[in-house]
Amino acid sequence: MAKRSDGKRSQRGKSDFKRYESREDNFDSNDHERRRLKNKDEGNELTGLTTAWLLAAANLTVFLSLLLKGANRYLSLKPETKSAVKRLNQFQKKHLMRFHYLLNPLALCIALLHFLLSCCRKTSLPELGLFVVTLMVFLGLMLKYKGTPKWMRRFVYRLHTASVTFSVMIVLLVVGHLIVD
């Protein structure tokens, strides 16, 4: 029994209880939680896509350099064409490598933010991929600013430019994100 404002008691009817019950049925807390997580995931998606595009843009000059070197080596070109391709490669390295130096650390920062915003318990492959990305960026910075002893520089250069390291990084990130999705 509930008290009314005039001090008298009234009984709640079954219809009051059913109204309350129907309100509870209409409010699905799991659905609300899913919507809230989905909104968070959109922020994760934004940081993830931004990181992916920055990494692609930052390493475009490396891809172009490998493509031009491969064309020079494996295609039968005239000597003047080979010379022009070599000059083009030197020109693009001179003017585009600065973007490589700037965008890769920026992509790493956004990737770390993406990692902090995300919550995945299915696999640890993206985290391992992030570790390899971090390693590659720090090795690149060490090479750029000569932060290693001279005897170690060759090893650091080979590790930074190795296709195996790059392939492992891509496989870890792609497969890890495919498992998460």
C-alpha positions in Angstrom: 0.0 0.0 0.0 1.2 3.5 -0.9 0.4 6.8 0.9 -1.5 9.4 -1.1 -0.9 13.1 -0.6 -4.0 13.4 1.5 -2.6 10.9 4.0 -4.9 8.0 3.0 -3.5 4.7 1.8 -4.3 3.4 -1.7 -3.7 0.1 -3.2 -1.8 -0.3 -6.3 -3.6 -2.2 -8.9 -2.3 -4.8 -11.3 -2.5 -2.2 -14.1 0.1 0.0 -12.3 2.5 -2.9 -12.1 2.0 -3.8 -15.7 2.7 -0.3 -16.8 5.9 -0.4 -14.9 6.8 -3.8 -16.3 6.1 -2.7 -19.9 8.4 0.3 -19.4 11.2 -2.0 -18.3 10.6 -4.2 -21.3 10.9 -1.3 -23.7 14.2 -0.2 -22.2 16.8 -2.8 -23.0 19.9 -2.0 -21.1 22.0 -4.3 -23.3 20.8 -2.4 -26.4 21.7 0.9 -24.7 25.2 -0.5 -23.8 25.7 -1.7 -27.4 24.8 1.7 -28.7 27.2 3.3 -26.3 30.0 0.9 -27.3 29.2 1.5 -31.0 29.7 5.2 -30.6 33.1 4.6 -28.9 34.0 2.3 -31.8 33.4 5.1 -34.3 36.2 7.0 -32.6 38.3 3.9 -32.7 37.5 3.5 -36.4 38.5 7.1 -37.1 41.8 6.8 -35.3 42.5 3.4 -37.0 41.7 4.7 -40.5 43.7 7.9 -39.9 46.7 5.7 -38.8 46.3 3.5 -41.8 46.2 6.3 -44.3 49.1 8.1 -42.6 51.2 5.0 -42.8 50.3 4.5 -46.4 51.1 8.1 -47.3 54.4 8.1 -45.3 55.7 5.0 -47.0 54.6 5.9 -50.5 58.0 7.3 -51.2 59.6 4.0 -50.1 57.2 2.1 -52.4 57.9 4.4 -55.3 61.7 4.0 -54.7 61.4 0.2 -54.7 59.3 0.3 -57.8 61.8 2.6 -59.7 64.8 0.6 -58.6 63.1 -2.6 -59.7 62.2 -1.1 -63.0 65.8 -0.1 -63.5 67.1 -3.5 -62.6 64.6 -5.9 -64.2 63.3 -4.2 -67.2 65.4 -3.9 -70.3 65.5 -0.1 -70.7 67.8 2.1 -72.8 70.7 3.7 -70.9 69.2 7.2 -71.2 65.8 5.9 -69.8 67.6 4.1 -66.9 69.4 7.4 -66.2 66.1 9.3 -66.2 64.5 6.8 -63.9 67.5 7.0 -61.5 67.3 10.8 -61.5 63.5 10.7 -60.9 64.2 8.3 -57.9 66.8 10.7 -56.5 64.5 13.6 -56.9 61.5 12.0 -55.2 63.7 10.7 -52.4 65.1 14.2 -51.9 61.7 15.9 -51.8 59.4 13.2 -50.4 61.5 11.6 -47.7 60.7 14.5 -45.4 57.1 13.3 -45.3 58.3 9.9 -44.5 60.2 11.3 -41.5 57.2 13.4 -40.3 54.2 11.2 -41.0 55.5 7.9 -39.6 56.0 9.2 -36.0 52.6 11.0 -36.3 51.0 7.8 -37.4 52.6 6.0 -34.4 51.1 8.6 -32.0 47.7 8.2 -33.5 48.1 4.4 -33.5 48.9 4.6 -29.8 45.8 6.7 -29.2 43.8 4.1 -31.3 45.3 1.3 -29.0 44.3 3.3 -25.8 40.7 3.8 -27.1 40.2 0.2 -28.2 39.2 -2.8 -26.2 39.8 -6.2 -27.7 40.0 -9.5 -25.9 39.9 -11.8 -28.9 43.6 -11.6 -30.0 46.8 -9.8 -29.3 48.0 -9.7 -32.9 47.2 -5.9 -33.3 49.3 -5.2 -30.2 52.2 -7.2 -31.6 51.8 -5.3 -34.9 51.8 -2.0 -32.9 55.0 -3.1 -31.2 56.6 -3.8 -34.6 55.4 -0.4 -35.9 56.9 1.3 -32.9 60.2 -0.6 -33.4 60.3 0.4 -37.0 59.6 4.1 -36.3 62.2 4.2 -33.5 64.8 2.5 -35.7 64.1 5.0 -38.4 64.5 7.9 -36.1 67.7 6.5 -34.8 69.0 6.2 -38.4 67.8 9.7 -39.3 69.4 11.4 -36.3 72.3 9.1 -36.1 71.4 7.9 -32.6 73.3 4.7 -32.8 77.0 3.9 -32.5 78.7 3.6 -35.9 79.3 -0.2 -35.4 75.5 -0.7 -34.9 74.2 1.5 -37.7 74.4 -1.1 -40.4 72.4 -3.7 -38.4 69.8 -1.0 -37.5 69.6 0.0 -41.2 69.1 -3.6 -42.3 66.5 -4.3 -39.7 64.6 -1.1 -40.5 64.7 -1.7 -44.3 64.2 -5.4 -44.3 61.2 -6.7 -46.3 60.7 -9.4 -43.7 60.2 -6.9 -40.9 57.7 -4.9 -43.0 55.9 -8.1 -44.0 55.6 -9.3 -40.4 54.2 -5.9 -39.4 51.6 -5.9 -42.2 50.5 -9.5 -41.5 50.2 -8.9 -37.8 48.1 -5.8 -38.3 45.9 -7.1 -41.0 45.2 -10.5 -39.6 44.8 -9.1 -36.1 42.2 -6.6 -37.3 40.4 -9.2 -39.4 40.1 -11.4 -36.3 38.8 -8.5 -34.2 36.2 -7.5 -36.8 
